[in-house]
């Protein structure tokens, strides 16, 4: 699992203050090989890849970093600053200043903040009351389309602010900017036991949400990996199934692999 904190590294021997000769300097540079790229990931628990969500899994952030390294011929260092605290989009915006230095220095930036702010994650999504199992009663949702539109309109300016702020930190410097949208973890969840009509209600909400999120990302120079269709099919109605772990929320190892592949499909411009 990716280390989530920076550790200062020292040397047992004092650093020499003598300047090397030009030939020595060139030789050292050649021996060192290509420069290291810095990949920084921010977001919620989907890119976090906690061991208790997915034991022995390789997260998509690390998988994607490996692919970037292969495509560019440069080693990639990963700094995964994602957050397993139920982080929402407003919460990420509030703490964005704390990531400014890391993002400004990053060659690759991956943002994963699609999950906890969508209407599917609300306590009463689109006004759905709780049923006897303390789950939203999706059959009681009225005018899901209007609710979905209102939710997307509410969050579009916040996504615009997030993506534009990050892009501005890298303005004039080549960087891969990527984000992911949200898969549906309601369809196929045994505990929820949704009817086909209730499945379609969740699809309506997610259709609007993911379209909004990707449009905001792309308008600000980010590539948006459509993991919604990757997990739930072209019609958005296929269960995520074994692409999710035991909690049917976080991606399984297979799901992490698919997310990484979907990111890779966007290419590696402008670095390769």
N, C-alpha and C positions, 0 to 999 in steps of 0.2 A: 504494500500500500504506500502511496506517495506520502512523503514526509510533509507535515503541515506547518512546520516552523523552520526558521532559518537558524543555522548553527554556525557560530564564528569558528573558523579554522585557523590555527596558528602554525608556526614552524619551530622545530627544535633548534635550528641554527639561525644566527642573526643574519638579516638580509644585508647583502653587500651594497655599499654605497658607490662602488666604482662603476663607471659607465663602461659597458663592453665595447669592444671594437666593432666597426660596422660588419665585418665578416662574421664575427662571433654572434652578433645579434641576428643576422640573417639565418645563420645555421640553427640557432635556437628556435626561431619562428618556424622554420621548415620542420624541425623535429616535433614541435608542438602540434602540428597538424592544423586542420581547419578550426576556426573559432567556434566556441560553443554558443548555441542559440538558447534563449530563455523563453520558456513557455509558462505563462501565468494563467491559472484557472480561478474564477470567482463564481460564487453562486450558492445554491442551496444543497440539500443532501443528495441530489441525483448525481452530480459529479464528485461528491465526497468519497463515495465507495467505502463505507464503513464495513469493517470485518463482520460485525454482528448483523448487518443487512445482507451481506453476500460473502460468506466465508470462503477464503482462498480464491477470491476473484481478482482479476486484473481489471482495474477500472478503465473506462473509455478514455480518460485523460491521458493515462500512461500509454495506452495502446496507440492513441493518436500521436503522441510525442514520438513514439518509435517510428511511425509512418512518416512523420515530418523529417526525422533524421535520415531515413532511407531515401527520401525524395530529394533532400538538399545535400546529402553527403556531409552533414555537419552534426556533431553530437548535440543533444538537446537536454537541457536541465529543466526539470519540472518543479514549479512552486504552486502547489494546490492550496489555495486560500479559501476554498468553498467551506460551507458552514452547515453543520447538522443540528440546527436549532429551530427548524421550521421557518427559516428565513423567507421573507416575502420581498417583492420588488421594492416597496417603500423602505423596508429595512435595509436592503442593499444600497439604495440611494443615500440613506442616512450615513452609512459607513464607508461610502466610496472614497472620501478624502483620505482615509487611512491606507488605501491601496495605491494612491497616486504615484508614489515613487516606483513601486514594482511594475505598475502598468506602463509607466512612461519608459521603462527600460526593457520592456518585453518585446521579443520578436514575434511571438505567437500569443494571442489572447483568446481564451475560450470562456464564454459566459453561459452559465446554466441556471436561469432563474425563472423558468416557465411554470413550475409546478404549484407552488403554494398560494399564488395570488389569483389563479383562475377561479371562475365560479364553481367549478367542480370541487374545489377545496374549501369552499365556504361552509360555515356551520349549518346554514339553511340555504343551499344553493337555489337561486331563483325563487326563494320563499318556500321551498319544500319543507314541510314539517317533519319532525323526527317520527319514525315508526316505533314499534315495540322493541326492535333490536337496536334502538338509538342510532339508526341510519336514516339519511334523507329518504322520504317517501316520494320518489321521482314521479309516481303516478299523479301526484297532486300539483305538479308544476303547471302553471298556466302561462301561455304566451312565452315559451322558452326562447323563441327567436328574438323577440323584443328584449328580453332579459340579456341574452347573449350579446346583442348589439350594444346595449347600454354598458355592459361590463367591458367590452372591447374599447368602447369610446372613452371610458373612464381611465383605462390604463395606457392607452396609446401615447399620450403626452409623457408619461413616466418612462416608458420604454425609449421614446425618442430622446429624452434627457439622458438616460443611462448610456445608450449607444453613442450619441453625439459627444458626450463628455469623454468617453474612452477613446473614441477616434481622434479627438482633438489632441490628446496626449501623445499620439503617434504621428501627428500631421507632418508631412514632409519626410517621414522615415518609413522605409518598407516594413510592413508587418502583416501577418496573417490574422485577420479578425473573424472570429466564428462564434456562433451561438446555436442553441438547439431549441426546438419548440417542445410541446408537451404531448406525450402519448396518453391513451385512455386506459386508466387502471381500474375503471368501474366495470366495463364490459368483460364478462368472463370471471369476475371475482365471485367465488362461491358464496361468501358471506353476504354479499349484496343481493344475489339471486334476482337480478333484474329481468323483467319481461322484455320481449323484442321492442315493444313500444317505448319502454323506459330506456333501453339501449339507444334508441334513436334520439331521445331527449338529450342524453349526454353527448351524443355526436353533434347535435345542433350547436350546443354550447361550445364544444371544442373546435368545431369548424371555424367559428368566428374568432375565437381566441388565437388559434394558431396562425390564421391568415393575417390578423392584426400584428402579431408579434414579428412574424417574418417580414412583413412590409416595413415595419419600423426599423428592423435591423438592416435590411437591404438599402433603405433610404439613407442610411448613415455608414455605408461602406462595409457592413458585416455580411458574410455568407451565413445563411440560415439552413442548418441541416434539418430536413423534414423527417424527424423520427416518428411523428404521428402516423404518416403513411407506412413507414417502415415497420412499425409495430402493429398497426391496426388495419393495414391494407388500403387500397385506393378508395374504397367507400367509407373507411373509418369505422367499420362495424365488426371487424375481426377481433376476437379476444387477444390480448397480449400474451396470454398463456405462459410458456416456459421462458419467455423473454424477461419475465419478472421473477424475483426471488420469492422466498416463502411468505413474506409480508404482502405480496402482490402490490407493492408500491415502488420499490427500488429495483433497478435492473439486475438480472442475474448475470452470470459470466457470459452467457450467450447473448443477453441483451446488451451488455457493455461492448461486446465484440461488434454487434450490429450498429450501435451508435457510432463507434469509431469508424466503421466502414462508410457510414452515411456522411460523416465529416470528411473522410478521405475523398469521397466522390465529388466534393466541391473543388478539388484541386489544391494546389499549394502556392498559388500566386499571392503576392509578388516575389516570394523567396525561391521558387522553383518553377 
